[in-house]
Amino acid sequence: MIKEIHIKNFKCFEDFILPMQQVNILAGINGMGKSTIIQSLLLLRQSVRKGDGMKGLYLNGEYVSIGNAQDALYEKAEEERIGLGYMDETGKRFWEYQYLPESDFLPVLTGGGNVPEAGLFGNCFSYLSAYRIQPQDLYRIQNEKETAGREFGNDGEYALQYLDSYGDNEVENRNVVIKDKLGNSLRNQTRVWLDRISPGVSPHVTVNMQLRSSEIRYEFIEGREKTGFYKSVNVGFGITYVFPLIVAILSAKSGDIVVIENPEAHIHPAGQRMLGELIACAGAGGVQLIIETHSDHILNGLRLSVRKKIIPREEAALSFFFKDERDGYSHKCVHPQILQDGRLDCWPEGFFDEWDKALFEII
């Protein structure tokens, strides 16, 4: 598990350390640094995957594209070098990189050498961006090695192929399993959770290896009857958008890391709350989740899970990013604590408080 993230002279942060827990909610208005936290991890991972160990920082690659060094350097940096690192159970790792203004590859200056084959750099890491698959007739598939490593693609389109290949495997993280007469297979539990998030929906995936394509259709449960199968383009946008999230979270095992941007997109508030509960269940089973979100419903799902003792309150971390006007508009972060009854020990200005503000104006 990643215990802290360290960023130095990167984008909006001068020298910043973020403590981490099992479930991590990154919140704040746009442009406050949430994405920068996630990008720091993605840059490290894509740089190691591109080369043999950590030879330098690749600013553009499979996970994220920053531009060149000028786009990455903290605007008020007193020293022209960028530092990224993290700490886990095996120790702290921190790399500093040479600043080459026009280059998108920054050679390592300090901290180089071998990197661990597990954790952030291993085959137990999944990332889903805010730009996930949209409803369409067919989706691409990838080579089987990448699929086996749970590389779902940034937009999650390979989750269809993964479910087709491994859908009969039982879900290892028992904390996310909902008791159902059809069992604990990944395929069935995906159906069960999708029904929780969008009631009555049941997915059906087919993969054509010859055409190197996959397809997802949905049937609807209406009482005791079932409809025919509908193409994803003829079904609500959010259903397809949330599908890779469910597969990624359910297939994750204890010790895995799952990073998701805006899981709430295009999902009804009740479904967002259920996503929050799914995230909490996965975290309670040993999966580390890093979630960037603007949804108070996701937050409430996590708070309710603490209240129901699904996940210990100490394993749920809330991080609210903001600019401190009193300190030269520097980017900072505060950490409201979830109490055992689900309440928060403090509620910072701007932290999921728009509902109260709007209600106050109406009254």
Residue pairs with C-beta under 8 A, 6 or more apart in sequence:
1 20
1 22
1 88
1 89
1 119
1 255
1 257
1 288
2 20
2 41
2 86
2 87
2 88
2 119
2 120
2 257
2 288
3 19
3 20
3 86
3 87
3 88
3 89
4 17
4 18
4 19
4 20
4 86
4 87
4 92
5 17
5 18
5 20
5 37
5 40
5 41
5 85
5 86
6 16
6 17
6 83
6 84
6 85
6 86
6 87
6 92
6 94
7 13
7 15
7 16
7 17
7 18
7 36
7 37
7 40
7 83
7 84
8 14
8 15
8 16
8 81
8 82
8 83
8 84
8 96
9 15
9 73
9 74
9 77
9 79
9 80
9 81
9 82
9 83
10 36
10 40
10 72
10 73
10 74
10 82
10 83
10 84
11 33
11 36
11 39
11 72
11 74
12 31
12 32
12 33
12 36
12 74
12 331
13 33
13 36
13 74
13 331
14 74
14 76
14 77
14 330
16 33
16 331
16 333
18 37
18 319
18 333
19 317
19 335
20 288
20 290
20 317
21 314
21 315
21 316
21 317
22 283
22 284
22 286
22 287
22 288
22 289
22 311
22 315
22 316
23 279
23 280
23 282
23 283
23 288
23 289
23 291
23 302
23 311
23 315
23 316
23 317
24 288
24 289
24 290
24 291
24 317
24 319
25 291
25 293
25 298
25 299
25 302
25 316
25 317
25 318
25 319
26 34
26 37
26 38
26 290
26 291
26 292
26 293
26 319
26 321
27 34
27 293
27 294
27 299
27 318
27 319
27 320
27 321
27 351
27 352
28 34
28 320
28 321
28 322
28 350
28 351
29 322
29 350
32 321
32 322
32 323
32 331
33 321
33 331
33 333
34 292
34 321
35 261
35 292
37 290
37 292
38 259
38 261
38 290
38 292
39 64
39 66
40 84
41 86
41 120
41 259
41 290
42 63
42 64
42 127
42 259
43 57
43 58
43 59
43 63
43 64
43 66
43 84
44 54
44 57
44 84
44 85
44 86
44 95
44 120
44 121
45 63
45 120
45 121
45 125
46 58
46 61
46 62
46 63
46 64
47 54
47 55
47 56
47 57
47 58
47 61
48 54
48 115
48 121
49 61
49 62
49 121
50 58
50 61
51 58
53 112
53 113
53 114
53 115
54 95
54 108
54 111
54 112
54 113
54 115
55 107
55 108
55 112
56 97
56 98
56 105
56 106
56 107
56 108
57 82
57 84
57 95
57 97
57 105
57 106
57 108
58 104
58 105
59 65
59 66
59 67
59 68
59 69
59 71
59 72
59 104
59 105
59 106
60 66
60 67
60 104
62 154
63 127
63 154
66 72
66 104
67 104
68 101
68 102
68 103
68 104
69 82
69 99
69 100
69 101
69 102
69 103
69 104
69 106
70 101
70 102
72 82
72 106
73 80
73 82
73 99
74 82
80 99
81 96
81 97
81 98
81 99
81 109
82 96
82 97
82 99
82 106
83 94
83 95
83 96
83 97
84 94
84 95
84 97
85 92
85 93
85 94
85 95
85 111
86 92
86 93
86 120
87 93
88 119
88 120
90 116
90 119
93 111
93 115
94 110
94 111
95 108
95 110
95 111
95 112
96 108
96 109
96 110
96 111
97 106
97 107
97 108
97 109
98 106
98 107
98 108
98 109
99 106
100 106
100 107
115 121
116 122
118 124
118 255
119 125
119 257
120 257
123 149
123 150
124 150
124 252
124 253
124 255
124 256
124 257
125 150
125 256
125 257
125 258
125 259
126 150
126 151
126 152
126 248
126 252
126 256
126 257
126 258
126 259
127 154
127 258
127 259
127 260
128 152
128 154
128 155
128 156
128 244
128 245
128 248
128 258
128 259
128 260
128 261
129 154
129 155
129 261
130 261
130 262
130 265
130 292
131 154
131 155
132 155
132 156
132 241
132 244
132 245
132 265
133 139
133 155
133 156
133 157
133 240
133 241
133 243
133 244
134 237
134 240
134 241
135 231
135 232
135 233
135 234
135 235
135 237
135 240
136 232
136 233
137 215
137 231
137 233
138 211
138 213
138 214
138 215
139 157
139 160
139 213
139 214
139 215
139 216
140 157
140 158
140 212
140 213
140 214
141 147
141 158
141 160
141 161
141 207
141 209
141 212
141 213
141 214
142 151
142 153
142 158
142 161
144 165
146 158
147 158
147 161
147 162
147 165
148 165
150 162
150 248
150 251
150 252
150 256
151 158
152 158
152 159
152 162
152 244
152 247
152 248
153 159
155 244
156 243
156 244
156 245
156 247
156 248
157 214
157 244
159 243
159 244
159 247
159 248
160 205
160 207
160 214
160 215
160 216
160 243
161 207
161 214
162 247
162 251
163 186
163 187
163 190
163 205
163 247
164 205
164 206
164 207
164 214
165 207
166 186
166 251
167 185
167 186
167 187
167 190
167 205
168 185
168 186
168 187
169 185
169 186
170 183
170 184
170 185
170 186
171 177
171 184
171 185
171 186
171 189
171 250
171 251
172 253
172 254
173 250
173 252
173 253
173 254
173 281
173 282
173 285
173 286
173 287
174 285
175 281
175 282
175 284
175 285
175 310
176 189
176 193
176 249
176 250
176 278
176 281
176 282
176 285
177 184
177 189
178 189
178 192
178 193
178 196
180 188
180 189
180 192
182 188
182 191
186 247
186 250
186 251
189 250
190 203
190 243
190 246
190 247
190 250
191 202
191 203
193 246
193 250
193 274
193 278
194 201
194 202
194 203
194 239
194 242
194 243
194 246
195 201
195 202
195 221
196 271
196 274
196 278
197 242
197 246
197 267
197 271
197 274
197 275
197 278
198 236
198 238
198 239
198 242
198 267
198 268
198 271
200 220
200 221
200 222
201 218
201 219
201 220
201 221
201 235
201 239
202 218
202 219
202 220
202 221
202 226
203 216
203 217
203 218
203 243
204 216
204 217
204 218
204 219
204 229
205 214
205 215
205 216
206 214
206 215
206 217
207 213
207 214
207 215
208 214
208 215
215 231
216 232
216 240
216 243
217 229
217 230
217 231
217 232
218 229
218 230
218 232
218 235
218 239
219 226
219 227
219 228
219 229
219 230
220 226
220 227
220 230
232 239
232 240
236 266
237 266
238 265
238 266
238 267
238 268
238 271
241 265
241 266
241 267
242 263
242 266
242 267
242 271
242 275
245 260
245 263
245 275
246 278
248 258
248 260
249 258
249 278
249 279
249 282
249 287
249 289
250 282
252 258
252 282
252 287
253 286
253 287
254 285
254 286
254 287
255 286
255 287
255 288
256 287
256 288
257 287
257 288
257 289
257 290
258 282
258 287
258 288
258 289
258 290
259 289
259 290
259 291
260 289
260 290
260 291
260 292
261 292
262 292
262 293
262 294
263 272
263 275
263 279
263 291
263 293
263 295
263 298
264 272
264 275
264 293
264 294
264 295
264 297
264 298
267 275
269 297
270 297
272 295
272 297
272 298
272 301
273 297
273 298
273 300
273 301
273 304
274 301
275 298
275 301
276 295
276 297
276 298
276 299
276 300
276 301
276 302
276 304
276 305
277 301
277 302
277 304
277 305
277 310
278 301
279 289
279 291
279 298
279 301
279 302
280 301
280 302
280 305
280 306
280 310
280 311
280 316
281 305
281 310
281 311
282 289
283 289
283 311
283 315
283 316
284 305
284 310
284 311
284 312
284 315
291 298
293 299
296 352
296 355
299 318
299 352
302 311
302 316
302 338
303 338
303 342
303 343
303 344
304 342
305 311
305 316
306 312
306 313
306 316
306 338
306 339
306 340
306 342
307 340
307 341
307 342
313 337
313 338
313 339
313 340
316 338
317 335
318 335
318 336
318 337
318 338
318 344
319 333
319 334
319 335
320 333
320 334
320 335
320 336
320 348
320 350
320 351
321 331
321 332
321 333
322 331
322 332
322 333
322 334
322 348
322 350
323 329
323 330
323 331
323 332
324 330
324 331
324 332
334 346
334 348
336 344
336 345
336 346
336 347
336 348
336 351
337 344
337 345
337 346
338 344
339 345
347 353
